Amino acid sequence: MAELPVAVEVVTGSGNARLRANRAERIELIRNSGYHVIECLVNFGAIKAPPTVSGLEQLIALAESLGSNPPTRGEHRVVRADGEPYAARSRQLD
């Protein structure tokens, strides 16, 4: 298996404000180190997404696809471990 510049962050809970801040800092550090970042949601707030074979196959395919291109600064992907689509809430800026 070839080494790819992809980091996978497994998220098992929405956590408290301190944990969210730490995760945001960690993801920024990883991105600035030249890696793609994929957050894989297993148990996040209302999302209960135990890993499935299909979900893990999709995660591997995404990692392989991303790994063949240079990372885009300030961007990372979020997927669910069960392979279901993840609809992120949009934030409206005032």
C-alpha positions, 0 to 999 in steps of 0.5 A, spaced: 500 500 500 502 506 498 503 512 503 498 518 501 498 525 504 491 523 507 490 524 515 483 521 517 480 524 524 475 519 527 470 523 531 466 519 536 462 525 539 461 532 539 464 533 545 465 540 549 467 547 547 474 545 549 474 539 545 472 542 539 477 547 539 482 542 540 480 538 534 479 545 530 487 546 532 489 539 530 486 539 523 489 546 521 496 543 524 495 537 519 492 541 513 498 546 514 503 540 514 501 538 507 496 533 508 488 532 506 484 531 512 478 527 512 473 527 518 470 520 519 463 521 523 462 515 527 458 518 533 457 525 533 451 529 536 444 526 533 448 522 528 449 515 530 453 512 524 457 505 526 462 503 521 460 499 515 463 495 510 460 500 505 462 506 509 469 504 510 470 502 502 468 509 500 472 512 505 478 508 502 476 510 495 476 518 497 483 517 501 486 514 494 482 519 490 485 525 494 492 522 495 493 523 488 492 531 488 496 536 492 491 538 498 487 545 497 489 549 503 483 550 508 479 545 506 477 538 509 472 533 507 467 530 512 464 523 511 460 518 515 462 511 517 456 508 515 457 511 508 450 515 508 451 522 506 453 527 511 449 534 510 453 539 514 449 545 516 450 551 513 452 558 517 449 564 515 454 570 515 451 577 517 
